[in-house]
Every structure is written in structure tokens, then in C-alpha cells.
Amino acid sequence: MTAREDPDRNADGLKELLRLAWSNLADPLLTSFERSEARNRTKQFGTELRRLQLIEAERLRSLKQHSTESPKGDQRSPDATD
């Protein structure tokens, strides 16, 4: 299963998990341990989200770089149509 298919590992899923973890922190009935665990989850989800965003940014940068390079051996003019 790829990162895009795993709901806990895609950016939207992580954003939702972060939202839930932050709203959980607002609960006045949390024990110190539960509050600590909720803070740990927000850190974990935030770190994973940043990692996914960096991977996506690198992927897009690579695609953009490859799309601006012309293939070797391509002798057609840039405005030629097929």
C-alpha cells in the first residue's frame, strides 16, 4: 500500500489526525498522562506531515526539472507538432 492509499499516512489523513489530537488537548477532563500522550501525538503527526510535504515538494521539483529538459536525441524544434 502506498502513502497515498494509506489514510493514516497521506497528508489529508494526517491533517485530520492533527485536528483531532488538538481538539482532544482542549478537553479539561484529560489526566496529565492523557494530555502528555495527546501532545506526543500532535508532535508525531506534525513531523510525519512535514516529512510527506518535503517528499511531495521534492517529487514536484523533480518533475518540473525533468519537464524543462529536452530528451536526448530529440532533433525537433520546440514548436513542432506531432
C-alpha positions in Angstrom: 0.0 0.0 0.0 1.5 3.4 -1.0 1.5 6.6 1.1 -1.4 8.0 -1.0 -3.5 4.9 -0.3 -2.9 4.6 3.5 -5.3 7.1 5.1 -3.1 7.4 8.2 -0.1 8.3 6.0 -1.5 10.8 3.5 -1.4 14.5 4.1 -5.2 14.8 4.4 -5.4 12.0 6.9 -2.6 13.4 9.0 -4.2 16.8 9.0 -7.4 15.3 10.3 -5.5 13.3 12.9 -3.8 16.5 14.0 -7.1 18.4 14.2 -8.5 15.6 16.4 -5.4 15.5 18.6 -5.5 19.3 19.1 -9.2 19.2 19.9 -8.5 16.3 22.4 -6.0 18.6 24.1 -8.8 21.1 24.8 -10.7 18.6 26.9 -10.5 19.8 30.5 -11.1 16.2 31.8 -7.8 14.8 30.5 -5.4 13.5 33.0 -1.8 14.6 33.0 -0.8 11.3 31.3 -3.5 11.7 28.6 -2.6 15.3 27.9 1.1 14.2 27.6 0.1 11.5 25.1 -2.1 13.9 23.1 0.9 16.3 22.9 3.1 13.4 21.8 0.6 12.5 19.0 0.5 16.1 17.8 4.3 16.2 17.5 4.3 12.8 15.8 1.6 13.7 13.3 3.2 17.1 12.6 6.6 15.5 12.0 5.1 12.9 9.6 3.1 15.6 7.8 6.2 17.7 7.3 8.1 14.7 6.0 5.3 13.9 3.5 5.3 17.6 2.4 9.0 17.5 1.8 8.7 14.3 -0.2 5.9 15.8 -2.3 7.9 19.1 -2.8 10.9 17.1 -4.0 8.8 15.0 -6.3 7.2 18.1 -7.9 10.6 19.8 -8.2 12.0 16.7 -9.9 9.0 16.6 -12.3 9.4 20.2 -13.1 13.1 19.8 -13.7 12.6 16.8 -16.0 9.8 18.5 -17.9 12.0 21.5 -18.8 14.8 19.3 -20.0 14.5 18.1 -23.6 15.1 14.4 -24.2 18.5 13.5 -25.7 18.4 12.8 -29.4 15.2 14.9 -29.9 16.0 17.0 -33.0 12.5 18.5 -33.4 12.1 22.2 -33.0 10.3 23.3 -29.8 7.2 24.4 -31.7 6.9 21.3 -33.8 3.7 19.3 -33.5 3.1 15.6 -34.0 
